Structures are given as C-alpha cells and as structure tokens.
C-alpha cells in the first residue's frame, strides 16, 4: 500500500493562534501530529509525505518524518492554496499505476482497525473507499461542517463537502480524511479530471469530491465506519482534545486530598433535569450513572471532604434512590427534601443552610461536575484572611464558549482577584479565553452568602426567572467582599445530555487507547470498572 500524506498547507489558523511550529509538528500527547498519522497504518512502510518547501527548509519537519516513518519519501513543493488534490498531482510520477493507494490528511487521528478496513474494503471488491463516522462525536456539536455522505448499505451514493444532506448531521456519515483507491492509475485519472473540470470547494480541490466522478463512471466506492474521531484541524479542535486528554491523564492519578476541610459541603440537586428527561433518561439527573456511581456521588468524590455535608434534593429524587445513595456515601450527612422547585439554585442552597452556623465556611458544589484541583493552592486561599469568597473557575471550556449565554463568567487581575462577574452573558467577544464559573463557590462565612442572596432578592436580580449562586458572587463583589478565582487543573461537566455523552466518549476512547495512560481501574472513585470496560466493546460494521 502506498500511503500519501499531503501536508503542504500553510497552516494559517495555527499561525494566527500563536503556534510557532508548522501544523504537522504541533505536539499532541507528547508527539508531533505527523507521528500520530503514521500510527494509523501499522505494518505499512511505503509512505510519501508531501510537505511545504518553506517548512522543509526552516523547520525540523524532515527529521520528524524520518523518525516517524524511517525510509519514507518526502516531496517538498512550493506553498499554494489549491488543496490536497493539487498537492498529490505534483507527485504523480512517484505513484505506481498498479498499486493500491491511500491518501490521508495530516491533522487528525482516530480509533479504528486498519487491518479490518483492508479486509472490509478488499472483500467488497471496492474501487475506492472512504473511512467515515456517524452518530455522536463531540466535535460535531460545533458549527463547522465536513464531507457528508449519502449511502446504501455502506456503498457511497454521493459525497458533498461542507453541507449535510439532512437537518440531523449526526445521522449522516462524515468523511474522516482517509481515502482509498484500488490502483494508483484510478487515483491519477480522477484527480486529474477533478482539476480539469474545476470542481473546487472554497477555492480548493478536495479528495472527497473525486468519488462523485468515479460514481459517474459506474465505479463502486465503499464506506467504512470508524469508532472514534480525533479532530485536530483547528486550534480550537486541538485545544478541546488536549483538555480531555489532560483530564483523563490526571484522573488516573492520585485522588482528592483526604484531609477534611472545616465547614460544610452543600450540594443542591433539586433541579427538574428537564433536558435529560426529554432525551429519554428515566432516572433523575443526580442518579444517572457516571463512573459506575450516581452522578452526584461521582461529583462528591472529586471535592474537598468537609466536616459536614448537606444535600438538598426534591422529595421525588430522594424517594427514587438518592436518599439511600447519600446514606451509603456520607452516613452523617444532613438531607433536606423539597416538595417542589424553589426558584433557583441560590434559594435551594438557603433551604439547606437554615440550621447552619452563619460563621462557618461553606463549599457550594453542583451534582453534575467533577473537578481536579490543587490542594495546596486551595488551602492557601482558605488560609488567606484577605479572601472572602473563592469562585472555582477554568478557561478554555469549548461548550461554554459555544453558548456563553448559558454560563457564568469572571474577570480577574493577574493575581486572581475577581474584578467582574457576568451571569448568562459573555464578558468578551472571545469567551474561549475567559474564565467560566464551574458552579463551585467557597464562602468563608455562610452569612456572606445569605447577605448576598438577600441583596439579590431586594433588587429582583433573578436571571431568566431564577436566582443563581453566580449572581450572589456578583453581589458579594459589589458589596466590597474580596472574591478570588481558583483555577482548577481539570474538570468534567455532566449537566446536559451532550456534556455527559462527551465525557463518556472520551472516557471510552482514552481507556482503550494503548498510548494513553488512562485506565478505568486507576480512576479514583470509579466503581465497577470491569462492567464499564465491557460496555465499551461490540463495535462493528453495519454492512459487510
């Protein structure tokens, strides 16, 4: 098999984002991106990399490629904006007419079996083949479109760049960037025809569009489904992947510091969970399984252990199993049942603090998020008499950046002192760079929280009809309290069906990825690792 990897693009989006290296050299999990592409084809040795001549001259790209694929060939061509088909056309002479060929883009990886791809494609007698994915893949939650496929029993009928065929993109196959041709002669013929006809997409010649021309001549193109897609094509794609990779790497390390903190841990979980109910989940949100436990237990196990714990939930949630789960996890906990909605999380919290010492500290934490945090830094903030309130935050949260109006945000000075709080609205035009509030707040005195809530109610400061603890942080700041941002080391949100599925997607991928250190058995606080691992098995092609 001849494997051709075009990587002659300028990578302007990465340059604009501040990357000094050429895109193929950008490190991913400690290795250059180009090295990961090589790993997609175990056992193959006949690689041809098409590189930007400027990158070849000014960077260490050639050395990296030689290390990744010893003995591979490299063709350096002048920079252009004609697209990958044009790049490959510059090296036609290096491609034998009678050999199988794969053209593979350079900015992604995936979970697949290369040997099964060959078995499936060759067994069908296909003239061409496209590796593709469908169903839930986290990068599909964002706006960019890819090359979408109409098919019948995994035989391609049409492929279209940048525009899905239906209103439900995830129900369609999307090309991942691996393109097979039964012979080099076929590839050359249809690459040339695409350029002769001037069939461009956004000014470039895309490999995907070649298959429509093959179909016109009665050739057969197979579709092979992959299990997981790692999209690294843009800086934001790569940043989101890195965030999850780092999270699961840390999750397999030591758990939260076992030393108990003073004060109270308060977990409100009285929300209606409407989105989960509408998505078909039978259990109330706090009881949906995460890490082999109820969601709220997974959240609790990631937090500082307080001397006292208080849970506030709807009576229905308690009756459906939350009360038993609470007693199992924290036998000494206080539990408050509510007959109905309170009008917002902040009001729910007040219900749970009715009998508390107003001078005690309280950590308010959601039931639908797990955090990885630095004990020493948190302890420093708690011991600092100049800090009244600690707001747990993180930057670079892609789901929040896509929908900033659904989250709370803080602006802080270089030392972490909060200077502005925004609730359900962005602070800037680039929320991906801003600190998002994670729903965790440590008030060093409960009375400070209650005073802030009272002030919020006095000015009717509900947002979208609800009183939020985020808004109480804003009131505390306005009252002159000293509010400090505490950036966590990693976090996972499970608050919506999409966020939970994203977490499960990456947990499955990293557990099964041989090059990644994450292992379910090493995940602190996770239960039933064997059963969870077994649920990851069973992927297969829909049609042979």
C-alpha positions in Angstrom: 0.0 0.0 0.0 1.3 3.4 -0.9 0.3 5.9 1.8 0.3 9.6 0.6 0.1 12.3 3.3 -0.3 15.8 1.9 0.8 18.4 4.4 1.8 21.3 2.2 -0.8 23.8 3.6 0.4 27.0 5.3 -1.5 26.2 8.5 -2.6 29.9 8.8 -5.1 29.2 11.5 -2.4 27.8 13.8 -0.1 30.6 13.0 -2.8 33.1 13.8 -3.4 31.3 17.1 0.2 31.8 18.1 1.7 28.4 17.2 5.4 28.7 16.2 5.6 25.2 14.7 4.2 24.0 11.4 0.9 22.2 12.0 2.4 18.7 11.4 5.0 19.5 14.1 2.5 20.6 16.8 2.7 18.2 19.7 -0.2 16.1 20.7 0.2 13.9 23.8 3.9 14.5 23.6 4.4 13.6 20.0 4.2 15.6 16.8 0.9 15.4 15.0 2.6 13.8 12.0 3.7 10.9 14.1 0.1 10.1 15.1 -0.9 9.9 11.4 1.9 7.4 10.8 0.5 5.2 13.6 -2.8 4.8 11.8 -1.3 2.3 9.4 0.6 -0.4 11.4 2.8 -2.6 9.2 3.0 -0.2 6.3 6.3 1.3 5.2 5.7 2.9 1.9 4.9 6.5 2.9 5.1 9.6 0.7 4.8 12.9 2.6 4.1 16.0 0.6 5.4 19.0 2.5 5.5 22.7 2.2 9.0 23.6 0.9 9.2 26.5 3.3 8.5 24.2 6.2 11.1 21.7 4.9 13.7 24.4 4.8 13.0 26.3 8.0 11.8 23.7 10.5 12.7 20.2 11.7 9.9 18.6 9.8 12.0 16.3 7.7 13.7 14.9 10.7 10.4 14.3 12.4 9.0 12.4 9.4 12.1 10.3 9.1 11.8 9.4 12.8 8.1 8.6 12.5 8.4 6.6 9.3 12.0 5.5 8.7 12.8 5.2 5.0 9.8 7.2 3.9 9.9 9.5 0.9 9.3 13.2 1.2 8.4 15.6 -1.7 8.8 19.3 -0.9 6.6 21.6 -3.1 6.1 25.3 -3.2 3.3 26.8 -0.9 -0.1 27.0 -2.6 -3.8 27.3 -1.8 -5.1 24.8 -4.4 -5.9 22.0 -1.9 -4.7 18.4 -1.3 -5.6 17.0 -4.8 -3.3 19.6 -6.4 -0.6 18.6 -3.9 -0.9 15.0 -4.8 -0.9 15.8 -8.5 2.6 17.2 -8.1 4.0 13.7 -7.2 2.1 11.5 -9.7 5.4 10.2 -11.0 6.2 8.7 -7.6 2.9 6.7 -7.5 2.9 3.3 -9.4 -0.2 2.7 -11.5 -0.8 -0.8 -10.3 -0.5 -0.4 -6.5 -3.3 0.4 -4.0 -3.1 3.9 -2.7 -4.4 5.7 0.4 -4.4 9.5 0.6 -4.6 10.6 4.2 -4.9 14.1 5.6 -2.4 15.1 8.3 -4.5 16.7 11.0 -6.5 14.0 12.7 -6.3 10.6 14.3 -9.0 8.0 15.1 -9.9 4.7 16.7 -10.1 2.1 14.0 -8.7 -1.2 12.9 -6.6 -0.7 9.7 -6.5 -4.4 9.1 -10.3 -4.6 9.3 -10.5 -1.7 6.9 -8.5 -3.6 4.4 -10.5 -6.7 4.9 -13.8 -4.9 4.5 -12.7 -2.9 1.5 -11.0 -5.6 -0.4 -13.6 -8.1 0.5 -16.2 -5.9 -1.2 -14.1 -5.5 -4.3 -14.3 -1.7 -4.0 -12.7 0.6 -6.4 -12.5 3.3 -3.8 -13.3 3.6 -0.1 -13.9 6.4 2.4 -13.4 6.0 6.2 -16.2 7.8 7.9 -18.1 8.2 11.2 -21.7 8.9 12.2 -23.6 9.2 15.4 -22.4 11.1 18.4 -18.9 12.6 18.1 -18.1 15.7 20.3 -16.6 17.9 17.5 -19.9 17.6 15.7 -21.5 19.8 18.4 -19.7 22.8 16.9 -20.6 24.6 13.8 -18.1 23.6 11.1 -19.3 21.1 8.5 -17.4 18.3 6.9 -17.7 16.0 3.9 -21.1 14.3 4.3 -22.2 11.0 2.6 -25.3 9.5 1.2 -25.1 5.7 1.1 -26.9 2.5 0.7 -25.6 -0.4 2.8 -22.3 1.5 3.1 -22.0 1.9 -0.6 -21.4 5.5 -1.4 -24.2 7.2 -3.5 -22.9 10.8 -3.2 -20.5 12.9 -1.1 -20.8 16.6 -0.5 -18.3 18.9 1.2 -19.4 21.4 3.9 -23.1 20.7 3.6 -25.1 17.8 5.2 -27.9 16.2 3.3 -30.4 16.4 6.2 -31.1 18.6 9.2 -29.5 16.0 11.5 -25.8 15.9 10.8 -25.0 13.2 13.3 -27.3 10.7 11.5 -25.1 11.0 8.4 -21.7 9.6 7.6 -18.9 12.2 7.5 -15.6 11.5 5.9 -12.7 11.4 8.3 -9.9 12.2 5.8 -8.7 8.7 4.8 -9.3 7.9 1.1 -8.5 4.6 -0.6 -8.1 3.9 -4.3 -7.8 0.4 -5.8 -4.9 1.5 -8.0 -2.7 4.5 -8.5 -3.9 4.8 -12.0 -7.5 5.3 -10.8 -6.4 7.9 -8.4 -4.4 9.9 -11.0 -7.2 9.7 -13.5 -9.9 11.1 -11.3 -7.7 13.6 -9.5 -6.8 15.0 -13.0 -10.5 15.0 -14.0 -11.5 17.0 -10.9 -9.0 19.7 -11.7 -9.8 19.7 -15.4 -13.5 20.4 -14.5 -12.5 23.0 -12.0 -14.5 21.4 -9.2 -13.4 23.4 -6.2 -14.7 23.7 -2.6 -14.0 27.0 -1.0 -11.3 27.6 -3.6 -9.6 24.2 -3.1 -9.6 20.7 -4.7 -10.7 18.2 -2.1 -10.1 14.5 -2.3 -13.6 13.6 -1.2 -15.1 15.1 -4.4 -13.2 12.8 -6.6 -15.5 9.9 -5.7 -18.5 11.6 -7.3 -16.6 11.4 -10.6 -15.8 7.7 -10.0 -19.5 7.0 -9.4 -20.4 8.7 -12.7 -18.3 6.1 -14.5 -20.0 3.2 -12.6 -17.2 2.5 -10.2 -18.0 1.3 -6.6 -17.0 3.2 -3.5 -17.3 1.6 -0.1 -17.8 3.4 3.2 -16.0 2.1 6.3 -17.2 3.2 9.7 -14.7 4.1 12.3 -15.3 4.1 16.1 -13.9 7.4 17.3 -12.7 10.6 15.5 -10.0 12.9 16.9 -10.4 16.2 15.1 -7.2 18.4 15.3 -7.7 20.5 12.2 -8.1 23.8 14.0 -6.5 25.3 17.2 -9.9 25.0 19.0 -10.3 21.4 17.9 -6.9 20.6 19.2 -7.3 22.5 22.4 -10.5 20.7 23.3 -8.8 17.3 22.6 -5.9 18.3 24.8 -8.2 19.3 27.6 -9.8 15.9 27.7 -6.5 14.1 27.3 -5.1 16.0 30.3 -8.2 15.5 32.3 -8.2 11.7 32.0 -4.4 11.6 32.4 -4.8 13.3 35.8 -7.9 11.3 36.7 -5.8 8.2 36.7 -3.5 9.7 39.3 -4.0 10.4 43.0 -7.5 11.4 44.1 -8.5 14.4 46.2 -6.6 15.1 49.3 -8.3 13.0 52.1 -7.7 15.7 54.7 -11.1 17.1 55.8 -11.7 20.8 55.4 -13.6 22.8 58.0 -17.2 23.9 57.5 -19.9 22.5 55.3 -20.2 21.0 51.9 -23.5 21.9 50.4 -24.8 20.1 47.3 -28.1 21.3 45.8 -29.7 18.9 43.4 -33.3 19.9 43.3 -33.4 20.9 39.6 -36.0 19.3 37.3 -33.5 17.8 34.9 -35.8 18.6 32.0 -33.2 18.1 29.3 -32.3 14.6 30.5 -35.9 13.7 30.7 -36.6 15.0 27.2 -33.6 13.0 26.0 -35.1 9.8 27.3 -33.3 9.3 30.6 -35.5 7.6 33.2 -33.5 8.4 36.3 -33.4 11.9 37.8 -30.2 13.7 36.8 -28.4 13.2 40.2 -28.9 9.4 39.9 -27.7 9.0 36.3 -24.7 6.8 36.3 -21.2 8.4 36.0 -18.1 6.3 36.7 -20.2 3.4 37.9 -21.9 5.5 40.6 -24.8 8.0 40.7 -23.7 11.3 39.2 -23.8 13.2 42.4 -21.6 10.6 44.1 -19.0 11.0 41.3 -19.1 14.8 41.8 -18.8 14.4 45.6 -15.8 12.2 45.4 -13.9 14.8 43.4 -14.4 17.5 46.1 -12.6 18.5 49.3 -14.0 16.5 52.2 -15.8 18.8 54.6 -16.6 18.1 58.3 -20.3 18.2 57.5 -22.3 17.5 54.3 -25.7 18.8 53.4 -27.8 17.6 50.4 -30.9 19.4 49.2 -33.0 17.4 46.7 -36.5 17.0 45.6 -38.5 14.5 47.6 -39.1 12.5 44.4 -35.4 12.2 43.7 -34.8 11.1 47.3 -37.5 8.5 47.1 -36.1 7.2 43.8 -32.8 6.3 45.4 -30.9 9.4 46.2 -31.5 9.1 50.0 -30.1 5.6 50.1 -27.1 6.6 48.0 -26.4 9.6 50.2 -26.6 7.4 53.4 -24.2 5.0 51.8 -21.7 7.6 50.8 -22.0 10.0 53.8 -23.9 8.4 56.6 -23.5 11.6 58.7 -25.0 13.9 56.1 -28.0 16.1 56.6 -30.6 15.7 53.9 -33.3 18.2 53.1 -36.2 17.2 50.8 -38.2 19.8 48.8 -41.7 19.3 47.6 -41.2 21.5 44.5 -39.0 24.0 42.7 -37.6 26.8 44.7 -37.0 29.5 42.1 -33.3 28.9 41.6 -30.2 27.2 42.9 -29.4 30.0 45.3 -32.8 29.6 47.0 -32.3 25.9 47.2 -29.0 26.5 48.9 -30.6 28.7 51.5 -33.0 25.9 52.4 -30.0 23.7 53.2 -28.3 26.2 55.4 -31.3 27.1 57.6 -29.8 25.4 60.7 -26.1 26.1 59.9 -23.7 28.2 61.9 -23.6 31.5 60.0 -19.9 31.9 60.7 -18.9 28.5 59.3 -17.5 28.2 55.8 -19.5 26.5 53.1 -18.5 25.0 49.8 -21.4 25.0 47.4 -20.9 22.4 44.7 -23.1 21.1 41.9 -24.1 17.5 41.5 -23.2 17.4 37.8 -19.5 18.2 37.6 -16.2 16.6 38.6 -13.1 18.6 39.3 -9.4 18.0 39.6 -7.8 20.6 41.8 -4.6 21.6 43.7 -4.9 21.0 47.4 -2.0 23.3 48.4 -3.4 26.3 46.3 -6.9 25.8 47.7 -5.5 25.6 51.2 -3.5 28.8 50.6 -6.7 30.6 49.5 -8.6 29.3 52.5 -5.9 30.4 54.9 -5.6 33.9 53.3 -7.6 36.3 55.5 -7.8 38.8 52.6 -10.1 36.3 50.7 -13.8 36.2 51.5 -15.1 34.1 48.6 -13.4 31.6 46.3 -15.0 31.1 42.9 -13.9 27.9 41.1 -13.1 28.6 37.5 -11.5 27.4 34.3 -10.5 28.9 30.9 -10.8 27.2 27.5 -14.1 25.5 28.0 -15.4 24.9 24.5 -19.0 24.0 25.3 -19.3 27.2 27.3 -17.6 29.3 24.6 -20.2 28.0 22.1 -23.1 29.0 24.3 -21.7 31.8 26.6 -25.3 32.9 27.5 -25.8 29.6 29.4 -22.9 30.1 31.8 -21.4 32.5 34.4 -18.0 34.2 33.9 -15.5 36.2 35.9 -12.8 38.6 35.0 -9.8 38.7 37.3 -6.5 40.5 37.6 -3.1 38.7 37.2 -3.2 37.7 40.9 -6.6 36.1 40.6 -8.6 38.8 42.3 -12.0 39.0 40.7 -13.0 42.3 39.2 -16.2 41.5 37.4 -18.9 38.8 37.4 -21.2 38.1 34.4 -24.2 35.8 34.6 -25.6 34.2 31.5 -23.8 36.6 29.2 -20.3 36.7 27.8 -17.6 39.0 29.1 -15.9 39.4 25.8 -16.0 38.6 22.1 -13.7 35.6 22.8 -15.2 33.6 25.7 -12.9 30.7 25.0 -10.2 32.9 26.6 -12.3 33.9 29.6 -12.7 32.2 33.0 -16.0 30.3 33.2 -17.6 29.7 36.6 -17.8 25.9 37.3 -20.7 26.2 39.8 -18.5 25.8 42.8 -18.2 28.6 45.4 -16.5 28.6 48.8 -17.9 31.3 51.1 -15.7 31.6 54.2 -18.7 32.6 56.2 -22.2 31.4 55.4 -23.6 34.8 56.4 -21.8 36.3 53.5 -23.7 34.1 51.1 -27.0 34.8 52.8 -26.4 38.6 52.8 -25.6 38.4 49.1 -28.7 36.5 48.3 -30.8 38.9 50.4 -29.4 41.8 48.4 -30.0 40.0 45.1 -33.7 39.4 46.0 -34.1 43.0 47.1 -33.2 44.2 43.6 -35.2 41.3 42.0 -31.9 40.1 40.4 -33.2 36.8 39.0 -31.8 35.8 35.7 -34.1 34.0 33.3 -36.5 33.7 36.2 -34.0 32.0 38.6 -31.7 33.1 41.4 -28.2 31.9 40.8 -25.3 31.5 43.1 -23.2 33.1 40.3 -25.3 36.2 40.8 -24.6 36.0 44.6 -20.9 36.1 43.8 -21.6 39.3 41.8 -23.5 40.8 44.7 -20.6 39.9 47.1 -18.2 41.7 44.8 -20.4 44.8 44.6 -20.6 44.8 48.4 -16.9 45.1 48.7 -16.1 41.5 49.5 -12.8 40.1 48.2 -13.5 37.5 45.6 -10.8 35.3 44.3 -10.8 32.9 41.2 -9.5 29.4 41.8 -8.5 27.8 38.5 -8.9 24.1 38.6 -6.4 21.6 37.0 -9.2 19.8 35.1 -13.0 19.4 35.1 -15.8 17.5 33.5 -19.3 18.8 33.2 -22.2 16.3 33.0 -25.0 18.9 33.3 -26.6 18.2 29.9 -27.1 15.1 27.8 -24.5 16.4 25.3 -21.9 17.1 28.1 -22.4 13.6 29.6 -22.1 11.9 26.3 -19.0 13.9 25.5 -17.4 12.7 28.8 -18.4 9.1 28.1 -17.0 9.3 24.6 -13.6 10.4 25.8 -13.5 8.1 28.8 -14.1 5.1 26.4 -11.5 6.4 23.9 -8.7 7.0 26.4 -9.3 3.8 28.3 -8.9 1.8 25.1 -6.1 3.9 23.7 -2.8 2.0 24.2 -0.7 5.1 24.0 -2.6 6.9 26.8 -2.0 6.2 30.5 -5.7 6.4 31.5 -7.2 3.2 32.8 -10.6 2.7 34.3 -9.1 0.6 37.1 -6.9 3.6 38.1 -9.6 6.2 38.1 -10.0 7.4 41.7 -13.5 6.9 43.0 -14.7 4.9 39.9 -16.7 1.7 40.6 -17.4 -1.4 38.5 -14.5 -0.8 36.1 -14.9 -4.3 34.6 -18.5 -3.8 33.7 -17.9 -0.3 32.3 -15.0 -1.6 30.2 -17.2 -4.4 28.9 -19.8 -1.9 27.8 -17.2 -0.3 25.5 -16.9 -3.5 23.4 -19.1 -4.6 20.5 -18.4 -2.0 17.7 -18.7 -3.5 14.2 -19.7 -2.5 10.7 -23.3 -2.2 9.9 -22.9 -3.9 6.5 -20.2 -6.2 5.2 
